[in-house]
Amino acid sequence: MSLQSEMKLFGGSDAVALRQHFGKKIVELEDEKRTVQQERDRLLAEVENLAANNDGQTQKFQDIHTQKLKALEAQDVEHHNVVNDMMMARDYLSPALSCSSPFLVQFL
């Protein structure tokens, strides 16, 4: 209902009735405003909570990924060391086995 139509409802002459009516309207609007603000605050808190949870999930996945990456890097270093050790052993044994069976040299 518009302001003008509400004033016409009271005839525009009774100031006390108008004050009471619009006083009630102000209280209703303030209550509605408070309710809307509370809902807004609740939604903001929910969004912040979701963002925090997503950051937590993201961080969790990053931590898992980092752990897997470190494990793979360690495995790669270990593999590299084993290959180097085998190559050194082959180089060391190669002259000694050169007079041995060609079959053994082939696998070193």
ABEGO torsion letter per residue (X at the ends): XBAAAAAAAAGGABAAAAAAAAAAAAAAAAAAAAAAAAAAAAAAAAAAAAAAAAAAAAAAAAAAAAAAAAAAAAAAAAAAAAAAAAAAAAAAAAAAAAABBAAAAAAX
